[in-house]
């Protein structure tokens, strides 16, 4: 089980620093009685993407995967077994917000918008990324 986060950073002047973020992921295994707890924090990611679900979550997944391999254990939670990354992110840049939302909801994805406008000008994650059912897609609109 896990949760992602994205936080804006403050500069020395006490104002929100433009383009400065901390991306995070916290996860536990197993969910009902955790034996492993992990937190991943990425200070000022430099990949262009800065959302926790795009930057920190994949790191956490790789670490948990390594733990499962080393300890020869597997997830026992059926929702984890059923929820595999099998949704291919479509290209939605240029679509209207309403069309993009309908398309993504049909795939079982959640949507968060940033900006004021009617059309998608940027998407995270990018096209052809494999996603989990219920994962959040971030859309920047003009």
C-alpha positions as CSV (number, residue, x, y, z in Angstrom):
1,X,0.0,0.0,0.0
2,X,1.3,3.5,-0.8
3,X,0.7,7.2,-1.1
4,X,2.4,9.8,-3.2
5,X,2.9,13.5,-2.5
6,X,4.1,16.6,-4.2
7,X,5.1,19.7,-2.3
8,X,6.2,23.1,-3.4
9,X,9.3,24.5,-1.7
10,X,9.9,27.9,-0.1
11,X,12.8,30.1,-0.9
12,X,15.0,32.1,1.5
13,X,12.6,35.0,1.2
14,X,9.7,33.0,2.6
15,X,7.9,32.9,-0.7
16,X,7.1,29.8,-2.8
17,X,10.1,29.1,-4.9
18,X,9.2,28.8,-8.6
19,X,9.9,25.3,-10.1
20,X,11.2,23.9,-6.8
21,X,9.5,20.7,-5.5
22,X,9.8,17.7,-3.2
23,X,8.3,14.5,-4.6
24,X,7.5,11.7,-2.1
25,X,6.2,8.2,-1.8
26,X,5.4,6.3,1.4
27,X,4.6,2.6,1.3
28,X,4.0,-0.3,3.6
29,X,3.9,-4.0,3.2
30,X,1.7,-5.8,4.0
31,X,-1.0,-3.2,4.2
32,X,-2.9,-4.8,7.1
33,X,0.0,-5.4,9.4
34,X,3.1,-3.6,8.0
35,X,6.5,-5.4,8.4
36,X,8.2,-2.9,6.0
37,X,7.7,0.8,5.8
38,X,9.5,3.0,3.3
39,X,9.5,6.7,2.5
40,X,11.1,8.1,-0.7
41,X,11.7,11.8,-0.9
42,X,13.3,13.4,-4.0
43,X,14.4,16.9,-3.4
44,X,14.1,19.1,-6.5
45,X,13.8,16.4,-9.2
46,X,15.6,17.3,-12.3
47,X,13.8,15.1,-14.8
48,X,11.2,17.8,-15.7
49,X,8.5,15.8,-14.0
50,X,8.0,16.5,-10.3
51,X,4.9,14.7,-9.2
52,X,5.4,12.1,-6.5
53,X,3.5,9.5,-8.5
54,X,5.8,10.0,-11.5
55,X,9.2,10.5,-9.7
56,X,9.2,8.9,-6.2
57,X,6.7,6.1,-6.6
58,X,8.7,4.1,-9.2
59,X,11.7,4.2,-6.9
60,X,9.6,2.8,-4.1
61,X,8.2,0.1,-6.3
62,X,11.7,-1.0,-7.3
63,X,12.9,-1.1,-3.7
64,X,9.8,-3.2,-2.7
65,X,10.4,-5.5,-5.7
66,X,14.0,-6.0,-4.6
67,X,12.8,-6.8,-1.0
68,X,10.3,-9.3,-2.3
69,X,13.0,-11.0,-4.4
70,X,15.6,-11.1,-1.6
71,X,13.1,-12.3,1.0
72,X,11.4,-14.6,-1.4
73,X,8.0,-13.2,-0.5
74,X,5.1,-12.0,-2.7
75,X,2.2,-9.6,-2.1
76,X,-0.6,-11.3,-0.3
77,X,-3.2,-8.5,-0.8
78,X,-5.4,-9.5,-3.7
79,X,-5.9,-5.9,-4.8
80,X,-2.1,-5.7,-5.2
81,X,-2.1,-8.9,-7.2
82,X,-4.9,-7.8,-9.5
83,X,-3.6,-4.2,-9.9
84,X,-0.8,-4.6,-12.4
85,X,0.5,-1.7,-14.6
86,X,-1.4,-2.6,-17.7
87,X,-3.0,0.6,-18.9
88,X,-1.2,2.4,-21.7
89,X,-1.3,6.2,-21.3
90,X,-2.8,7.7,-24.5
91,X,-1.6,11.0,-26.1
92,X,-4.2,13.6,-25.0
93,X,-2.3,16.9,-25.6
94,X,-4.6,19.1,-27.6
95,X,-7.8,17.5,-26.4
96,X,-10.5,19.5,-24.6
97,X,-10.6,19.0,-20.8
98,X,-14.0,17.2,-21.1
99,X,-12.8,14.8,-23.8
100,X,-9.6,14.1,-22.0
101,X,-11.5,13.4,-18.8
102,X,-13.9,11.1,-20.5
103,X,-11.1,9.2,-22.2
104,X,-9.0,8.8,-19.0
105,X,-12.0,7.8,-16.8
106,X,-12.9,5.1,-19.4
107,X,-9.4,3.7,-18.8
108,X,-9.9,3.7,-15.0
109,X,-7.5,6.6,-14.4
110,X,-8.0,9.6,-12.1
111,X,-7.3,13.1,-13.3
112,X,-5.9,16.3,-11.8
113,X,-5.9,19.6,-13.7
114,X,-3.5,22.5,-13.3
115,X,-4.2,25.8,-15.0
116,X,-7.1,27.7,-16.4
117,X,-8.3,26.9,-19.9
118,X,-10.1,24.5,-22.1
119,X,-7.3,22.4,-23.7
120,X,-4.6,20.1,-22.5
121,X,-1.1,21.5,-23.2
122,X,0.9,18.9,-21.2
123,X,0.4,15.5,-19.7
124,X,2.2,13.6,-17.0
125,X,2.9,10.7,-17.4
126,X,3.8,10.9,-21.1
127,X,2.2,8.8,-23.8
128,X,2.8,5.1,-23.8
129,X,3.6,4.9,-20.1
130,X,2.2,1.8,-18.4
131,X,-0.1,2.8,-15.5
132,X,-1.9,1.1,-12.7
133,X,-5.7,1.1,-12.5
134,X,-6.7,4.2,-10.5
135,X,-3.4,6.0,-11.0
136,X,-3.5,9.8,-11.2
137,X,-2.8,11.6,-14.5
138,X,-1.8,15.3,-14.2
139,X,-2.9,17.6,-17.0
140,X,-1.7,21.1,-17.6
141,X,-4.3,23.2,-19.4
142,X,-4.1,26.6,-21.0
